[in-house]
Amino acid sequence: MRSSSTKQVAENNRGLNGRFFTLRSRLYNALALGLRNDEGGRRWCCTDVETQRHVVRSIDAFLDCISSDTSQHPLVKESLADIIPALGTTLIQKNEAVMKLASKVFVRMISVVPSTILESLVLDVVHPVSSSLSSCHESVVISCATALNLILSSLSSKKEKEVWKILEETETIDNLIHHIRSSGSKPAEFFLETISLLSKILWRFPSSRFCVWNNTPLMEVVASLMHEPILSVKASVLQLYSTIALCSNGAEKILNSGNSNSLLQMMVECMNGSNPNYLQLAGFTLAECFSVSEKGRLKMVESYCEPLVKAIVNGLSLHSHSGKLTKEQMSLIKVSCCVSKIICWPGKHHMYFWKLGIESVLVKLLLDDLHIKKLSQFFLSSEDFSTMARDCLSANFLLVIKPHVWDILGGLAAHCAEDFNANMLQNEFYLNILITCACLGFVDSLRSTRQSCRNAVHEPVSRAVLLMIYSPSKYISSMAKSILSGMLKPNAKEDIKYLLNTLNASSSSLSSGVNIVSDNLQVINLISLACYSGLPQYRRYVIKNQGIKILLSFIQKLSSSNHVHGEGLNNNTSKSLHYCDHNMKMCCYGCEEDWEGEESFLVFGLLGLAELVHHVGSVKGNNVDWFELTESEMISEVEKICINSCASGSRCYGAYLLSYFGVYGFPSKLGNRIGNVLSGDEDEHKHTNLRLILANQEHVNVHGVIVSVGCPSLLPSEGKTIGRKEIRLSSHVNHQALLKLLEYVYSGHLKAEDEVVKRLKTLAKHCNLQPLLQLLCRNRPKWRTRAPTFDLTPALGPNGSHFSDIVLEAKGDTYEGWMCETCSVSHPHLHAHKAILCASCEHMRALLCSGMQESHSESIKVDLGWEALVRLVNWFYSGKLRPKPKYGCLWHNLNEKEKLDEVIPYVELYCLSDSWLLEELHKECSRVIGSCLDSVKMAIKIIQIGADCFQWDLVELAAKFIAPSYHHLRNSGELLQLDEQLVDIVRVASVRLTQRVHHL
């Protein structure tokens, strides 16, 4: 029996030598010197410096015998559970000599022991180490920062919340900020470790970012470090800026700062291929963060376009300059791919990519050298070329990079100039390889969807082919169409029938309330159908099989299904974030107008439908069998999409489709209201203040303020317009064309026959109305361009003040920091325009056109505070409720009173919009208030205000928010400030909530 037990012990201790047991014995002898008994059992507690030093050295010696083989042994795990409390307690005793020694041992322990072993003890490590960052000793701070850096690098998501709580309690960020700000003569290592740790915390914990980017003295110190010659310091500075830029507000702060150009210059220089990989990676990572926002992309491209593109191409080419890729090199290629996605947006940068031979770079990312060499042996017309390309494409080469290659190729094709041709390429054969491989990928994608294989990798290649087929460049478009048509020929009819049947089934699903917008297969099907619609030899078959009816029905049901068009107030991610390759925790990024995401269903559907309508023949006035709706019904349906969608892609292709029915422009609710002013009754016409006189003496009376915003080219320069009541136009201006142009200016869209369109093109070109001109010419929308919005708010600025004929005054005599740019009146007011107010609001129309006192007054007092009045007028002039409340970290860092101050203007507007019968504004205010409710105190205050104003829906809204806490609030007495009727409303809301929960 004893022999068996001895064997078991020997087996358990395999891998442990005598030295291990000797050092462990010495360790426990040392630990015993500080063990004390208390109520919770035995714990380590010692204040004797020599004993502490002895224990720390014993721990250090014991760590010498831990290896990768022995680290998993139960005795090691058991020992660590005793070591960490002793080491932590020693560290926080604040003795300089012992702290230096203990902090270094912590670093060593974290480096030696696998993170999986330390995971259960990580909180016991983080607390003493983060607490010691308050030390004034450089070496202690450096070691503690290094230790925390190592911990956060491998921290599991399960422990993040608890670790963040400790970091807050120990004021880790404040201590790091203090060290960085006061680090004047400190060594470079001090900068590196403290800034690196701060970056790691910001990367892990989004809520930590505000206190960093909002600390102006700190940001000034960080900016000064950009000029440090040490490369590792530059890299750490770029890393810190990158983690700050993960927050939209932080990125905005950086880009608006006075040193943003210096930062961008340093960033681009560090991205250069002559620098070490770690420095390039730091530069590319910051560029990737900036590329998420439109402002960041524009600033990079406008300031450093050519060197930026050169750095990106060099980064993408890294694999061709070396053999086997290191992990760091692979990371650099990935982040280069992500930054290169700036190609997907309009700009001047595309031509530089072509100049630098991007087609060659992409081929080498797609295929290895051996397969490229094989393909080069075939002639472009060879029947075996596609077969060989398929074999090459299936090779296991940089698979994670392929989706990026397709996105880049699609972006290049979408933004080519019309005159782009083979002479602008460094290697035409490589472009042919790319297009062939993309078309093969498209065919595979289509086959996979028919087999219901859900593979997200297929969407980028399908989208790339779509963008090539519809490329502005006839050279790329014709090549893509020719190659794809040949590949699709054997199964084209079966494919088309499958796609139309699937789309029909999707329409039925939408009718049943099923949400299909998250279905990747449906996106690929829509792209595939749009591609078939763009191929002349297959388009007719699509039309003959009821393609137009099916597509139109799908679009109708999709646009009315509420699965798209959503516009959240406090979205923390951007729709364009799928372009970023890393698992970065972005925050505070609102919903950027985009062409993809959920809106891609409408974009691809409208694109395909427009192509079919374009080629079906003359649509107007004919009862063509291909259409299920009448012309007016179809116009109405597409106009609804333009009006209801908040995304540019849907609106652009909706407007493009409308142009085939003689409607040109971008319909909107506000445009429809303002458009009535032009064709309205006598009340509207009496507010006109300008007469446009043609050469034949015909004239049109207009509102100067609307024309000055919508078409300033019709008017003389600003100074010459003031005081004038008549403006004579050129003899080239046709009366009918002018009326149609004014229809567009007043409403954002117009309806015209082909004969008038010819004259209107000339006038639109002369007036520099490019969006209108593009639609009149029926030019396909450029990918990812921003759709124009109908917005008259520029008229509220200095340029529109001389057309002002009414002043709106806010209640209250003063407003901090307020000053009028137009007049010297001190109380808060706005210079507005009767024509716009009357068109936007029946209440205003009644006041200003009734003949009563207000209609003759030069000013009107509105029962709103200044902030609410600004939002009301912006609603009248833009149809949007702005400025919006603060969101993200800006909102979360407001106190209770500041949050309430943000919401009160919307509460005021909610009440006023009810009495003024502004239904849409009323709903929008309700949505804003609901999204901002985040505390009981705010909800109770809103309940009180709502009751005082007899706004019971508002009371119900706030009552539902606090319903889950009703019993607690009642018992704590917090509801005593409400009268019995209001408390009862909260009680009823609580009962209903409980019933719903039980029902579920």
N, C-alpha and C positions, 0 to 999 in steps of 0.2 A: 504493500500500500504506500509506504514511504517512498519506495523507488519510483512508483508511478507519479507521485506528487512532485518529486524532484525533476523528473523528465518534463512534466508540464511547465514547471517554472523555467527550466532551461529553454524550452520551446518559446515561451512568452518573452524571454529576454534575448532572443536571437538578435544579433546586430549590435547589442550593447556590450562594450568591453569593460575591463576593470577600471579604466580611467573614468568612464562615465559614472560608475557607482561611487568612486572615490570623491569626485567633484560634487556629486549630488549629496553625498553624506556631509561634506564640508558646507555646502549650501544650507542644508537644513539645520546644521549646528549653528550657523550664523543667524538664520531666521529665528531660531529659538530664543536668541538674545532679546528679541523685540516683541515676542508674542505676549499678549495680555488677555486676561479673562474679562468679559463683560456680559451684559444680559443676552446679547445675541450670540454668544459663544466666544471662541478665541479669535482675536484679530491682531494684526501687526501694528504696533505703535511704539516708536522710539524717538527720543529727542537728542540722544547722545550722538554727537557728530562722528566720533571715531567708530562707534558701532554702525552707524549708517554707512560710513565709508567702507567698512569691512563687509557689510552685507552686499553693497553694490558691486564690490570687486568679486565677491563670491558668485554673484549672479553672472557677471561678465565672464568669469572663468567657466561656469557651467555652460554658457552659450557656445563655448568653443567646441563642445563635444556633440552639439546638435547638428546633424546633417540631413540631407533630403531623405535618407534611408531611415534615420532614427526619429525624425520629427513626428511621425504618426504613432509612435509608441505610447501606450497608456501612461507610462511613468513620466514621459515628457509633458504630456497634457496635464497630468496631475501636478507636476512641478510648476508649470506656467500659472496654474490657478493660485499657487502660493507666492510665486515671484511677483506677479503684477501688482497686487495690493501693497506689498512691501516696497517695491520700486516707486509706485505712485505716491505713497505716503512720504517717502524720503524726498521725492522731487518737490513736493509742495511745502516742505519745511523752510524753504527760502534761504538755506545756507549756500552761499555762492559756490564754494569749492565742491560741495556735495551735489548741488544742482547741475553743475557742469558735467560731473561724472555720470550722474543718474540719467540726464537727458541724452548723453551719448550712448549709454547702454540701452535706452529705450529705442533709439534709432537702430542699433545693432540687432536687438531682439526682433523688431518688426521686419528687418531685412532678412533675418535668418529663418524665422518661423513662418510657414505658409499661412496665407490669409484665411484659409478654410479652418485652420486650427485656432486662430485668434478671434474668429468671428463671434464666438459665444462670450468672449472676454473683451470685445472691442470697446464697450462703454467704459469699462474700468481703465482702459488705456487712454481714451480720448479725454476724460475729465481732468486728470492731473496734467497731461501734456498741454491741453488748451489753456488750463488755468495758469501754467507757467509762462505763457506767452506775454504775460504782464511784466515779466522780469526786465530789469534794465541792463542785464549782462548779455553782450552780443552773442557769445558762444552758446548760451542757454537758449536764446531766441532762435538762433540758427538751427540748433539740434531739434528743438520742439517743432519748429516749422517743417523741418525735413521729415520728422516722424509723422506728423499729421498729414503731410503730403502723401506719404507712402500708404497710410491708412485709407485716405479718401480715394486713392487710385484704385483700390481693390474692394471698396466698401460695397456690400450687397444692398440692394434696394430695400430689403426688409428692415435694415437698421437705420436707414436714412433719417426717418422722422425723429428717432431717439437721439441720434448724433447731433442733428440740427438743434434740438432742444438744449443739449449740453453746450454747444457752441454759442447759443444765445445767452445762456446763464453765465458763462465764463467771459462774455463780452469779447470773444475772439476777434471779430471783425474790427471793433473799435481799437483793440490793441494793435492789430496789424496796420490799420490806418495811421495810428500814432507813430509806430516804428518807421513806416515809409516816409511820413511827413518830416520826421526829425532825424532822418538817416544821413544828413549832410556828408560827414567824413567817414561813414561806415564802409567796410570792405565790400567788394562786388558780390561776394557770397551772401552777404546780409540782404542786399537788394534781391538777389535771385531767389532765395528761399522764401522771403516774406511775400514778394510779389507773386511767386509761383503758387504759394499756399492760398493767397487771396483769390487768384484766378481759379484754383481748383474748387474753392468754396462757392464762388459765383457760378461755376459750371454746374455744380451739383445742386445748389439750392437757389432757385430763381428769386425767392423773396429777399435774398441778401443783396441784390444788385442795386436797389434804389439808394441805399445809404452810401454806396461807393460812388456812383456817377453823379449823385447830388451833392457830393462833398467837393466844392470848388477848390479849396487849398490842396486837397489830395490830387485832383485832376491836373492842377498846375505842376505839382511835383512830378507826376507821371509823365507829363508832356516834356518836362525838362530832361528826363532820362532818355528821350529819343535821340539826343545828341551824344550819348555815351558811345565811345569807340568800341567798347567790348561787345562782341557779337552776341554772347549769351545774355547780356543785359537787354540788348535790343529785342531778342527773341522773347524774353519774359515780359517786356513792355507790350509787345504785339499780342501775346497771349492774354494779358489783362484786358487790353482793348477789345479783344475778340469775345471774351466772356461778358464784358459790359454790353457789347453790341448784340448779344443774344436777347437783350431786352430792347424792344422797339424804342422806348423812351430814352434808353441809354445810347442807342445808335444815333438817335436824333440829336442828342446833346453833343456827341462827338462830332457829327457832321456839321453842326451849326457853330462849333467853336472856332476861335480865331486861328488855331493851329491845325485845322483839319487838312489843309493842303500839304503841310509839312508831314503829317502822319501818312497821308496817301502816298506821298513821294517816297517816304521811308519804306512803306509797305511794298510798293512796286519794286523798289531797289532790292529789298530782301527776297522777293520772289525770283530774282534773277538766278539763272542756273549756275553761276560762278560761286554762289554761296553754299555753305554746308547744308545738307538736307534739312536739319532741324530748324535752321533759320528760314529756309524757303517754306517749310511747312507752316511756320508761324505766320508768315506773310500771306500765304494762300488761305489759311483759316480765317484771318480777318477779312480778306476779300470775299470769302464765301458768306460771312455774316452780313457784310454790307450789301451783297447782291440780292439778299432776300427782299429788300424794300426798293421801291421805284427811285426814291431819292438817292439811296446808296449806289444803285446801278448807274444812274445818270451822272452822279458826281465823279465816279471812277472813270467812266467812258469819256466824259467831257474834259477831264483834267489830264488824264494820263493814258489816253486810248492806245497809241501805238506801243509804248513800252509794256503796258498791261497785257496786250494781246501777245506780244513777243514772249513774255514770261509764261503765259498760259500754254502756248505752243511748245515752249521748251519743257515745261512740266509734263505735258502729254507725251513728249518724245523721250522721256527719261529711259523707258524700257529698251529703246533701240540703241542706247549708248553703253549698255552693260549686259552682262550675262544674266545669271539668276538674280531676281529682285529680292532685296531685303524687305523686312516688314515696313521700315521707314520709307523706302522708295515706293512701295505699293501704296502706302498712305498718301504719299505726295501725288501719285498719279490719280488716285481717287479724288482728292480735293481739287486737283487741277481740272478734272472733269466737271466737278460741281461748279467751280468758278466760270468755266467755259460756257455754262448755261446762259450767260449774259447774251449769247448768240440768239437765244429764243425771243429776245425783245428787240424792237426797232432801234436803230442807231447807226453811227458812222463806223462802228468797229468791224462790221462784217467784211469789208473789203481788205482789211489788214490780215484777217484770217486766211483769205484766199491768196493774198500776196505771199504769205509765209508757207504756202503749200499744205494747208490743213487737210486736203484730201489724202495726201500721202501719210500724214500722221494718223489719221483715222483708220486707214487700211491696216497700218502696222499695229494698231490697238485691237483690230478685229481678227487678224490672221497672223500666223507666225511667218518668218522669212521663207521657210521651206515651201509652204503652201502658196505664198505670193509668187515665188519663183515658178512653181508649177503652172499657175494661172497665166503667167506672162508668156508661156509657150503656146497658148491658144490665140487664134485670131478672134477679134471681137464678134465676127459673124459665125463663129464655129458653133455647131449644135451641141458640142460637148462642153462648151464653156459653162453653161448653167449647172450641168451635172457635176463638173469639177468644183465649181464654186460651192455647191451644196456640201460636197465632201469636206472641203476646206472649212466651211462655216461650222460643221458639226464637230470639228476638232476641239478638244478641251483646252482652250487658250484664253486666258484672262476673261473668264465668263462673267465675273461681276462688273466688268467694264462695258460689256456690250450694250446694255440699256442706255448708258450714257452716250455711247457712240451714236445710237439712233436718235437720241434727243438733239445732239449737236448737228447731225446731218439734216434733220428736219428743220431746225432753226435756220441753218444756212440756206436751205432751199426756199424757205418761206420769205426770207428777207433779201433774196437776190434782186438785183436791178433787172429791168426788162431786157436790157441789151447784154446781159451776162452771157458769155459764150466760151467756147473751148480755148480761145486765145488768152483768156484770163486765168487759165489753170497752169500749174506747173507740170501736172501729169494727168492728161485726159483719161488714160487707161485706168488709173487708180479710182477716178470718179465712177467709171463704168463698173469697176469691181464693187464699189460701195452700193451703187444703185441696184446691181444684180443681186447682191447679198441681201439687201433690204427687201427686195421683191420676193426673194425666196423665203425670207422670214415672214413676210406678209401672207404668203400662200400657206405656210406651215401654221400660222396663227389662225387662219380661216378654217383649215382642216381641224385644228384642235378644238375650236369653238363648236364645230359640228359634232365633235365627240364629247362635248361638255367638259373639256379639260380646262380647269380654271388656273391659268398661268399668267400672272401679272406682267411677266417679262414680255409677253406678246404685245401689250398695248403700245410701248414706245416704238417698236418697229412698224406696227400698223400705222401709227400716227405719222411717222417719218415718211412712209410711202404716200400717205394722203397729202402731206405738205409738198412733196415733190410733184405729184400729179397736178396740184393746183398752184404750183410755183409761178411767180410773175415772170420768171425766165422761161421763154419758150424752148430754149436749149435743154434745160433740165427737165421741164415738163414733158416735152416730146420724147426724150430718151426714156424717162420713167414709164410713160404710157406704152411705148413700144415694147419694152422688156416685160412689163407686167401683163400686157395683153396676151403675149405669147405663152406665158406661164399659166394663165387662167383658162386658156381656150378649151382644154379637154373637159373641164367640169363647170364651165361658166353658167350654163342654164340651171344646173342643179343647185349651184351656189346661190344664184339669185332667188330661186324659188324658196330655198331654205331661209335666206335672210328676210324675205318678205313675210313668210309664214311666221317666223320667230317674232318679227316686229308686230305683226297682227296679234299674236298671243300676248305680247307685252302690253299692248293697248288694252286688251281685256283685263289684264292683271291690274293696270292702273285704274281702270273703271271700278275694280273691286276693292280699291284702297291699298293695294300692295305696293310697298316701296321698292323700286327696282334700281334706284340711282346708285346703290353701292355695288351693283352687279358688274364686275369687270367684263364678263362675256357680252353683256348688252352694249357696252361701249365699243368693243371690238366689232360687233355686228353692225353698229351704226357707221363706224369708220369704213368697214368693208363695203357697205351699201353705197356710201358716198364715193368711194373709189370706183366702184362699178359704174356709178352715175357719171363719172368723169371720163370714162373710156367710150369713145364714139361707137365702137362696134357692139357694145353691150348695153348702152344706155336705152336704146329703143326697146329692148327686151324688158328692161326694168319698167318702162312706161306702159308697155302693153300688158304687163302683169299687175296693173293697178298700183304701181309704185308710188305715184303722186298721192293717190287717195290714202294709201296705207301710211305713208310718211306724215301726211297732214293730220290724219287721225291720231297718230302717236304723239305728234307735237302738241296738238290741242289738249289731249288728256294729260300729257306730262306737265304742260304749263299751268294747268288748273289743279294739279294734284297736291300742291303745297310741299312737294319734296324738293323743289328748287326755289329760287328767288329769296331764300332766307338771308337776312342781314342782321347778324347779332351785334349787340352793343359792346359786349365785353368778351368777344372772342380772343383767345390767347394764342391762337395760331393763325398763320397766314395760309391762304389756299395755295400759295406757290411754294410751300415748304417742302413738297415732295421732291424739289430739285436739290435739296441738301442731302448729302449722303450719310452724314453722321447722325448719331442719336442725340442730337443737341436739344436741350430743354429751352426752346424759345419761349418768350413770354411777352405779353402786352402788344403783340402784333394783331391789329384789327383785320377785318375781312377786306383784303385788297381786291379791287376789281380784276378779274382774271378770266381766262378763256378755258379753264379746265376745271377739275374737280367735278362737283355735281352739275354745274352748268354745261359741262362738255356734252351732255346728252342733247341739249337744245342746240348747241353750236353745230355739232356734227349733223344733227337732223335737219337744221335749217340750211346748212351748206349743201347737203345732198338734194334737198327739195328745190333750192334755188337753181341748182344746175339742171335739174329735170325740167323745171318751168321754163328756164332759158331756152331749152332746145325743143320744147314741145310744139313750138310754133307760136303764132299770134294768139295770145290768150284773151286779151281785152275784147269784149263784145261778142265773143263766141261761146256757145254752149258746148264746150269741148267735153267729151265723155270722160276724159282723164280726171276731171274735177268733180268732187261730190258736192261742193258748196258753190253758190253763186259767187261772182267776182266780188261783190260788196261784202258778202259774208267772209270770204277768205281774207280780204283786206282788214276787216274788223278783227279777225282772229290773230293775225300777225301783228297788228297794232297793239293788241293786248299784251303780247309778249314784249314788245319794245317798251311799253309803259310800265309793266310790272317787274321786269328783270332789273336787277341791280348790277349785272355783269356786262362788261363791254362786248364780249364775244356774241352773246345772244342778241344784243341790241344792234350790233353792226350787221350781222347776217340777216336779222329781221328787217332792217332798213334796206339792205341789198335786195332781198326778196320782194319787198314792197315796190321797188323801182320797176319791176316787170309788170306792175299793175298801174303804173303812172303816178305812184305816190313816192315823193322824194323827200327824205329827211328822217328825223328821229322823233316820232310822236311821244308826247308826255302829257301828264295831267295838267301841269302848269301851262304848258304850251297851248293846250286846248282852251284853257281859260283866258289866257292873254290874247289868243287868236281871235276871240270873240270881240275884242276891242276894235279890231280893224273893220269888221263887218257888222259892228253893233249898231245900236239905236242912237238917237240924238244925244242921250246922256254921255255916251262914250265919246262921241265926236266933239263935244264941246270942250273936252280937255286936250284936243290937238293944239299944237303950238308951232308947227312948221308946215309950210306948203312946198312940195316938190313940183317944180314947173318944168314941163318938157319943152322941146324946141317948137312944137306945134301949138304951144300955149295950153295944152291939156295939163291938168294938175291933180295932185293927190295930197290930201291933208293927212299928216302923220303926227305921231307923238315923238318929239325929239329924243326923249330919254330912251325909248325902246329902240329906235333906229341907231342911236349912238352906241348902244351896247351890241346889238345884233349885226349891224353893218355900218361901221364907222366910215367906211370908204365912200358912202353916199353923201356924207357931209363934208364941208370944208374943215380945215384944221380947227382945233378946239377954240382958239382965240377968235377966229373969224365967225364962229357959230353963235357966240354969245350976243344976244340982243337981236339976232336976225329972225325974221318970220317967213322969208321966202328964199328958196335955193333953186337956182336954175341948173338943170342937168344937161348933159351933152346931147347933141343931136343924134347920137348913135343909140340912145336909150329908147327902146320901144315901150309904149304905154302898157301893153298887155304883159310883156316880160317884166316890167317894173311892178305891176300889181302882183304877179306871181312871186317875185323876189320878196316883196313886202309880206306876202302870206307866209313865206319861210321865216322871215325876220321876226314876225309877230308870234308864230306858233311853233317854229322849229321844223315844220314840214309843209309840203304843198302838194297839190294835185294838178297835173298839167298834161295836155295832149302833146303828141310828138312834135307838132309844128311849132308850138311855143317853146318846147324844150331846146330846140336848136338856137333860138334867140337868147334863151335863158342861160345857156352855157357861156356865151360870150360875156353876158352881164355878170355872172357868178365869178368868172375868171378875172374880170376887171376889178371886182370888189374883193378879190382874194378870199372867197368863201370856198375853201378847198374841200371840206366835207360834202357840201352840196354839189360841187363840180364833179367829185368822184362818183356820186350817186347818179347824177344826170348822164354821165358817161357810162354808167353801169359797170364801173370797175370793181372787181372783187375786193372785199376788205382786206387790208394788210393784217397779217397775223399779229395778234397781241397789241394792236393799236388801241388807244383809249377812245371810246365812243364819246362824241360831243354831248354835253348836257345843256338843257335849256336853263340858263341861269342869268338873272338880271341883277344880281347883287353888286356888280361893278357900278351900277347906277347910284348906289348908296355912298360911293366914294367921292372924292373931290371933282372928278370928271363929270359926274352926273348932278352935282349940286346946283349948277346954273339952270337946270331944267326943273328943279324942285318947285312945287306949288303948294305944299302943305308941310307943316311941322308937327310931328308926333311927340308929345311930352310924356315922360314917365312920372309916376307919382313919387313924391319925395323931392326935396330941393337940392340935395347934394348926392354925389357919388364919388368915392375916393378915386383920385387919379383921372377923373373925367375931364375932357376938354374937347370942344368942337373945332374942327379944322376949317369950318365954313364961316361961322359967325362968332360973335363975342358973348352970346348968351351963356350964362354960367350953369343953369340947371340942366339936367340930362334930357336930351331930345335927339330926334333924328329928322333929317331933311328927306322927305319922301315925295311920292308922285301920285296924284289922284287917280290917274288912269290905271296904274298897276294895282293900287289899293282897291278900287272899285271892281276890277276884274277878278281879284282874288278873294273878295269877301263881300257878301251881300249886306252885311251890317254896315260896312264902310260905305258901300254904294248908297245905302239908304241915308246915311249921315251926310255924305258929300253931294248927293244929287237930289235931295228932297226939297230944296228951297228953304229949309229951316236955317236957323242961326249958324249951325256948324258948317253948312255948305258955303257960307260967305266968310268964315273965319280963316285966318292964316295958320292957326294951330289948333290941335285937338289934344285934350288931356286923356290919356289911356290909363285905366285903372290897373296898371302893372308896374312892378319895379323895373329898374333899368335893364337888368339881365334878362328878365322875361320879355320886355319890349323888344330887345335886340333879336331874340329868338322868334318872336311873332313876325317881325318885319322880314327876317330872313326866310321864314316860311312863305310869306306872300311873294317874295322875289325869287325864290329858288325851289319851292316845294319841298324843302328839307329843313328839319329841325336842327339847327346848328347855332353856335358850337355845341357839340355833344358833351355830356358829363365826362369828367376825367375817368379813366378806366385803368385796369391793370395796377401796376405798382403805384402810380400816382394816386389812384383811388384808395388803395389799401393803406397808404401812409397818411391819409387824412384822419383827423380826429372826428369825434361824433358831430361836433358843431359844424366843422368844415364840410362834412358829408351832407349834412342837412341843408347847408347853404347852397350846395351844388344842386340839390333836388328841388328846393323851394321854387325856383323859377318855373319848373315844369308843373308843379302843383298849381301855381298861379295861372299858368296857361291852360291847364286842364279845366279849371273852373271857368275861365273866360271863354274858352272854345265851346263850352256847353251852352252858355247864354248867347253866344254869337253864331251858334249852329254851324261850327266848323268841325264836321264829323271826323274827317281824316286826321286833323290836328289833334282832336280829342283822343282818338285811338292811339296815335303815336305818342302822346304824352303819357297815356296809361302804360304803354309798353316800356317807356323809359323809366317811369317811376317804379314799375314792377321789377325791372332789372337792377335797380339801384337799392332796393330794400335789402338791407343786410344786418339790421339790428332792431331789437325790441323798442328801444327808445325812439328811433326814427319812425317806426310803424305806429307807435302810440301818438306821436306828434301829428302824423299824417291823418290818423283817425280823427283827432281833434279838429284839425283844419277842415277835413272833408265834411264833418258834421256841421261845423260853423257855416260852411258854404252850401249846405244841403246837397253835397255830392256823395250820395250813398253808395254809388258804385266804387268810388275811391275808398270809402270806409270799408267796404267788403274786401277790396284788394289788400289793404293793410291788415285787416282782421284775419284773412286766410294765411298771411305770412306768420303771424304770431299764434295761430291756432294750435300748432304742435306743443307750444309752451304754456298753454292756457292755465292748466292746473298749477304749475309752478308759479306763474305770475300772480294768480289769485291768492295763493298761500303766502307769497312773499310781500304782498301788498302793493305791487307795482301797478296794478290796474285801478288803484284807488283814485288816481287822477282823472279817470274817465267816469262819466255818469252811468247810472244803471242801464240805460238803454244801449249805450255803446258797449258796455261789458257783456250785455246779453248777446249782442251781435258777434262778439268774439267767441262766446260760449257756443253759440249755434254753429259757427264755423268749425270749432273744435269737435263738436258732435258729428258733423257731416264728415269730417276727416276720419274720425274713428270708424264710422260706418263704412266708408270706402275701403279702409284698410281691412276691416273684417270681411267685407265682400270679396276682396281679392284673395 
